[in-house]
Amino acid sequence: MPSKKSTRLIHGARPEKRKKSLVNPPVARGSTILFDDPKNVYAKTVGKTYGRLGHETHELLEEALKELEGGDFCYLTPNGLSACSLAMLASAKAGDHVLITDSAYGPTRRFAEETLPRYGITSEFFEPADDNIEALFRENTSLIYLETPGSLTLEIQDIKAIAEAAKAQGVTVIVDNTWAASIALNPITLGADIVVQALTKYVMGHSDGFGGAVITKGVSHKQKVYELGRNMGLALAPEEAYSALRGLRTLSTRYAESGASALKLAKWMQKCEEVKSVWHPALNSHPQHDLWKRDFEGSGGLFSVIMQPEFEPKVGDFLSALKFFGLGFSYGGFESLCIHCDPQLERHFTPDLGGPLIRFYCGLEDADDLIADVEQALDAVI
Ligand SMILES: *Cc1c(COP(=O)(O)O)cnc(C)c1O
């Protein structure tokens, strides 16, 4: 395998190269798999006997993702949220205590808060930048759930230190790696046990589908994730598996382009007087910038900006004045997006922002056009 991710993404996980074969595997649709011999119907050695968990496209996608993350098993799910909930539920049982970063993606938090307790699992949220999470470990703590950088507020967590402490107590470390898209960060190589990712975002890359993946390291995590996923019937649809595999081929180029534009816009916004602060881990001003530099290889298209408090009544008009930034949730697609985040920020440890929080996602438009767009929208409201 070549050492660079971009080359591996192009040449890895491909159907066997044959003369006159297609470059991409076809979308394989099918529930029933026909047998050649009645003796084989219940044989353990014949491989797949039913299509629920997918065919060749799925297998190639799993292979690519586990290779990219340094894991040894990948389970595909219908969307990102089901990857998060599957990983959590597979790693805890009744009577357990689980720790979750307060900056985790909203619906993941909701699952931990509303659903886990119904199965006898206690969830506790921690301050995302807490550097002594060990102190929160209890006798019955079974998992710690990280998301770095955190959704909306982009706090960076020290996966290495947390994984070391967790290992000593047999605590499973799960990391939501959607922001880094397996490109800028590989948590398993830093000691995490399980990585989850919303393929919906960068991997699919065109805002036109849903998918999720749980990538694990080690036999026991594989066993638990596989068993629960299979027993719950979680599976990715064939068309979505195809879109995700196709998206992977261009992922590193798209990620780099979107990341470069975001950094350029973030730096430009640092100089705007309407802006109080810019939260982007690749900027020196980010509180955990050193940690980002140590662990990450690059940054993506998503960052947040705190506007001056006087800007609060103008947020709606500003968002409406933008021409290239669509108003909507999600990120990782080809087009830029922007959203006002304050209504989403109801947390256990709500950060003191001192101004409205706006999240930007830079897509694949030219960076200067994006900057000009933000400039004209600011001019229009001030
Ligand atoms: C979007 C997102 C998810 C959920 O993905 P869906 O495919 O929308 O269910 C999970 N985690 C993070 C960090 C996300 O941004």
The ligand as an ORCA input file, in Angstrom:
! r2SCAN-3c Opt
* xyz 0 1
  C     -23.949     14.895     11.180
  C     -23.226     14.301     12.300
  C     -23.625     13.074     12.839
  C     -24.869     12.355     12.373
  O     -24.864     11.990     11.044
  P     -26.240     11.717     10.239
  O     -25.811     10.966      9.064
  O     -26.811     13.067      9.938
  O     -27.129     10.921     11.131
  C     -22.887     12.547     13.870
  N     -21.801     13.175     14.349
  C     -21.384     14.355     13.855
  C     -20.194     15.010     14.434
  C     -22.078     14.952     12.818
  O     -21.665     16.140     12.345
*
